[in-house]
Amino acid sequence: MDADSYKKLYPELFLDTFVNAGVRPDGRTLGKGRAVTLGPGAVGASPGSALVRLGHTSVLAGARVTLMRPAEGSADEGSLSIDVQFAPFATPQGGGMTGPRGPTAELVSAVSERLQASLRPLGIPKQLCIKPGSGAYAVEADIYVLNADGAVFDAVLLAAVVMLRDLALPPTKEVTAKEGGASQAAGAGSVRVLTEEEAAAAGIPPVRLQLPLQPLAVTCCMYKEHLLVDPTAEEESVAGSTVSIVLDASAALHGVYKSGGSLAATPMDFTRCVESAKLRYKELAGLIEQALAPDADD
């Protein structure tokens, strides 16, 4: 019997062969994450975008920006909406929330809800306000899971953070009485976007978001007595439990999520996951800074 057939018929025995020796089928040690590739500005026509590859898991995020009039109940806030979708050719297999034809509604909903909860502490809507009660930015973002080979939430949150840091909001100005009719008819209140020529002549740069913290997720799975950091879909599919830890640069926890598996993570498992997540966070944060550095493309 060839290795691929053996792996399909006996996935646990196949994995046992490796993890009992302290390695994994892809050559990593048990506590090592996969290679990460970050591509801010991946969508040229978008004011903020990112392509993230976490091993074979890949996610593309892109934003659109328009102007809006703030709602009456939140006069000092703009709007941020993010829609997470799995591309038809994405092939998720693990985490206990996938079916033979792709991701279940449970998986899509779980990833979306976790993303919203992780981004909420950033207070982005208030940063999107231009003039209270009159004008604000409305940011609509789409995040596409192109390939789902494990730790999907980690890649989605990473793509969202890089996209938001890449986002360049167009400079604006208050409209004159003559311009007001057209602007207000478009629902933008009393502000309008400057043309590129106007912005250049006035020396006004794009507006950048200031993130007060940078949440990132690190997923670990428990396979028997072994802790596997950044699992593949195959590893997730046989794991006893899978835990995603969301934390920031100060190691403050912003979320702990369990998905798939039939076993509850023990306090010791949780502690091991958190410590592994702290190490992985430093690695990911360093890669983000490198990717967003002004000379990153040189």
N, C-alpha and C positions, 0 to 999 in steps of 0.2 A: 504494500500500500504506500502510495507517495505521500509526502508531507502535507500537501493541501487537502487531500482526502481525509487523512488522519485528523487534521485540525477541524474539519467540518463535522466529522462523526464524533470525535471525542475532544471538544474544545477545552474542557477542564484538564484532562490528562495531558493535552498538548501544552497548556500553559504551565502546569505543574513541572514539566520537564525543565522549563527555563527558570521560573521563580525560585524553585528549590535550590538552584545554583546561584541565586542572587542577580540574575539578569532577566531581560524580557525578550520576546520574540524579535523586536526591532533593534536589539543590541543595547538598549539603555539599562542602566542600573535601576533598581526599584524606585529610588527617590529622585530620579532625574526627569525633568520635563523635556518635551520635544522641542525641536528647533522652531524659532519664531521669526517670521518675516513680516515687517510692517511697511505699508506703502501709503503714507498720507498723500492727499491730492491725487488719488488714483483715477478719479473721474474729472477730467479736465473742465467740463462744463459746469461742475458743481462748485459752489463757494466753500464747501467743506466735505471731504470724503476720505475714505480709508479702505485699503485692502489688507486684510489680516490673514496670515496662514499660520496655523498652529499644528505642526505636523502636516497631516493630510486634511485637516479641518480647515476650511477656507470661508471667509465672510467678507462681503462687500457692503460698505455703508456710504450713503450719499445724502446730502441735504439740499433743500430748496428754501429760499427766503423770499417772503413777501412782506408788505406792510399791512397793518391792521389797526383798527380802533380798539383800545382796551375795553374789555367788558365792564359793565357798571359795577359789578361786585369786586373787581380786581383792577382798578384804574391804573395801578402802578406795575402791571405785569403784561408781558407779551405771552406768546404761546410756543410751546415745544411739544410736538407730537412725533412719536417714533413707531413705525410699523415694522414688525419682524416677520419675515416670510422665508419659507424654505423653497428654494428653487425646485422645479419638477425633477431635476436630475440629481438633487442631493440624495445621499444614500445613508441616512442614519440607521444604526443597528442596535445601539446599546442604550443603557439607562432605563430599561424597562418600560419605555413609553413610545415604542415604535412598532409599526405593523409591517406586513409584507409589502405594502405599497407606499411606504414612506412614513413620515412623522405623524403621530396621532395628534388630535386636537389638544390633548393633555400636554404634550411636549411643547407645542407652539405656545399655548397659554402660559405654561410654567416659565418658559424663557422670557416671554414678554413681561410677565408680572415681576419677575426677579430683576429685570433690567430697569423697569420703572422705579422699583423700590430702591435700587442701588444709586440711581441718578437723582432721586428726590432731594437728598441733603445738599446738593450743589446749588439749589436756589436759582436755577437758570432763568425761569420766567421773569423774575425781577430784573435781571441783567438785560433782558430783551425789551424793556420799556425805554422808549425814546423821550416821550413827553407824557407824564401822567394824564390820563383821561383823553389824550388826543391822538397819540400815535405810538406804535410798538412794532417790533419785528415778530413775524410768525414763521417759525422754523418747522418745516415738515421733513422728516428723515425716513428713509427706507433702509432697512438692513436685510440683506439677502444672505441666507446660509447657502453657499454654493456646494459645499461638501461637508457632511457631518460625520467625521470619523473620531468621535469622542470629545468630551469637554466642550460641548457646543456653547454653553452659557459663557464660559471663560472667553471664548473667541468673540462672541457677540458683544459682551461688555467692553472688551479691549477695543474692538472696532468702533464702538460708540464713543469711547473716551478719546481715541485718536481723532475721530471725525470732529468732535466738538472742539478739540484743541487746534485743529486745522481750519475751523470755520472762520471765514472772513465776512463779517456783516457789512453791507454797503453803507458808506457815510450818507447822512441825510441832512435836510435843512427844513426849517419851518417855511410853509408856503405863504405867499403874499395873498392878499384878498382876491387878486385877479386869478391866481392859480387855485384858490381854495375850492371852487366849485368842482373842478375835475378831480382833484385829489380826494375830496370828501365823498364824491360820487363813487369812487373806487373803494371806499371803506377804509381809507388810510388816515383818517383824522386830518390834522393840520400839518403834516410832514410829508416830504417826498424824498425819493432817492436822488442823490446827485448823479449827474452823468460822469463818465470817466474824465471828460475834459474839465468839468467844474471841480471835481475832487482834486485833479492834478494841479489846476491853477491855484486852488486855495491851499494846497499842500496838506490835505486831509487824508490820513490813511484809513484803511478799513478798520472796523471795530472788532476787537477780539474779546472773546469770553475769558473771564478770570475764574478758573475753577478753584474754589477754596480747599478742595481735597481731590484726590484722584483714586476712586474706588476701582479695584481690580479683583477678579475672581480666580481662585485656584481650586481645581477639583482633584480629589483623591478618592480612590476606591479601596475597599477592604476585600481582599481575596484570601479567604481562609485567615491565616495569621499574618498575612503580608499586606503592607500598605503600598499602593501603587500611585505615584504622583502623575497627574496629567494623563489619565488612561485613554487608550484608544477605544473605539466602539466595541471591538471584540473583547477587550478586557472588561468594559462596563457590562457587557451582556452576561458575563459569568460571575460578576462581583456579588458578594454578600450584601454590600451597601455602598452607595456612592454619595459623597458629601462635598458640597461646594462652599468654600469659605470666601467671603467678600471682606476685604480690609483695605486700609489706606496706608500712607507712608509712615504714620506713627504706630502702625500695627493695631489700630483700633478696629474692632469688628463691626461691620455694617450689615452682615447677614450670614446665616448658616442655613444651607438648604440640603435636604436629603432627597434623593430620587432613586428609584429602582431598588432592586434587591429586597430580600425578605428579612434581613437581620438589622437590628438597631445598632447604631454605632455606640460603643461603650465610652465612658469618660476618657479612658486611656487612648482610644482610637481618635477621639475628638482632639485631645491634646497633641497627638502626633500629627494630625492633619493641620492644625493651626501652626505648629512649628515649621512644618514643610511649606505651608503657604507663605510664611514670612520670608523664607529664603527665596522662594520663587518670585515673590513680589519684587524684591530688590532687582532681580534679573530682568523682569518685565519692565519695571520703571526705567532702568538704565537704557533698555532698547528703545523705549518711547522717546527719551531725551535725545538719543542719537538720531532717530528718524526725523524728529522735528527741528533739529539744529539747522540754522540758516545755511550752513555749508554741507548739508547732508547729501545733496545731489552732486557735489563736486567730486 
